[in-house]
Amino acid sequence: MEWYIKVIKSYSDFNGRSRRKEYWMFTLWNFIFALLAISLDYSFGIVYPSIGYGPLYIAYTLFVLVPNIAVAIRRLHDTGKSGWMYLVGLIPIAGAIWLLILFVKEGNQGNNAYGEDPKQFEN
């Protein structure tokens, strides 16, 4: 949960690097909270039939939109890629697969053009 809060607190920081653990722990908690919001929407009966989601899920998605993009860009920085590489995800299927590979890949050891190695500060 600490990784999730860390990403939310640094929501506007598109500089620097995020290690795999930070990105994937945020993604895990984000998925859990999204499922919770969807469940609450359905249990309260407030789902919009035309789109299949309710206001709680939509509000949550908008709340984490910028932090999600920011941590993804910092994750790309950790692998030595520009944040603009995130736009590769717009390419159907192949773009998503390529981003997944980059997000799973271990980051560059030592400093790179985007900052210091975030692993060197861990215990």
BELPE-V494998 format. One record per residue. N is the residue number from 0. PSI is psi in radians with two decimals (none if undefined). OMEGA is omega as a letter, one per 20 degrees, with the letter a starting at -180 (999 if undefined). Layout:
# BELPE-V494998
<<N/PSI/OMEGA> <N/PSI/OMEGA>>
This chain:
# BELPE-V494998
<<0/-0.53/a> <1/-0.60/r> <2/-0.67/r> <3/-0.83/a> <4/-0.68/r> <5/-0.76/r> <6/-0.72/r> <7/-0.72/r> <8/-0.56/a> <9/0.70/a> <10/-0.50/a> <11/0.17/a> <12/1.80/r> <13/0.10/r> <14/2.80/r> <15/-2.84/a> <16/2.58/r> <17/2.29/a> <18/2.96/a> <19/-0.76/a> <20/-0.76/r> <21/-0.83/a> <22/-0.85/a> <23/-0.54/r> <24/-0.68/r> <25/-0.76/a> <26/-0.72/r> <27/-0.90/a> <28/-0.62/r> <29/-0.76/r> <30/-0.77/a> <31/-0.81/a> <32/-0.60/r> <33/-0.75/r> <34/-0.69/r> <35/-0.76/r> <36/-0.74/r> <37/-0.75/r> <38/-0.75/r> <39/-0.70/r> <40/-0.80/a> <41/-0.69/a> <42/-0.54/r> <43/-0.16/r> <44/0.58/a> <45/0.48/r> <46/2.36/r> <47/2.02/a> <48/-0.54/a> <49/-0.50/a> <50/-0.28/r> <51/0.07/r> <52/2.83/r> <53/3.13/a> <54/-0.54/r> <55/-0.78/r> <56/-0.74/r> <57/-0.77/r> <58/-0.75/r> <59/-0.76/r> <60/-0.74/r> <61/-0.60/r> <62/-0.68/a> <63/0.07/a> <64/-0.95/a> <65/-0.79/r> <66/-0.63/r> <67/-0.77/r> <68/-0.73/a> <69/-0.79/a> <70/-0.57/r> <71/-0.71/r> <72/-0.74/r> <73/-0.60/r> <74/-0.73/r> <75/-0.67/r> <76/-0.65/a> <77/-0.49/r> <78/0.08/r> <79/0.18/a> <80/2.68/r> <81/2.65/r> <82/-0.44/r> <83/-0.33/r> <84/-0.33/r> <85/-0.49/r> <86/-0.22/r> <87/-0.48/r> <88/-0.27/r> <89/-0.28/r> <90/2.14/a> <91/2.40/r> <92/-1.08/a> <93/-0.67/r> <94/-0.75/r> <95/-0.69/r> <96/-0.76/a> <97/-0.75/r> <98/-0.73/r> <99/-0.75/r> <100/-0.77/a> <101/-0.65/a> <102/-0.49/r> <103/-0.48/a> <104/2.48/r> <105/2.50/r> <106/2.89/r> <107/2.37/r> <108/2.49/a> <109/-3.04/a> <110/2.61/r> <111/-2.99/a> <112/-0.28/a> <113/0.01/r> <114/-2.99/a> <115/2.73/r> <116/2.08/a> <117/-0.35/r> <118/-0.44/a> <119/-0.28/a> <120/-0.07/a> <121/2.79/r> <122/none/999>>
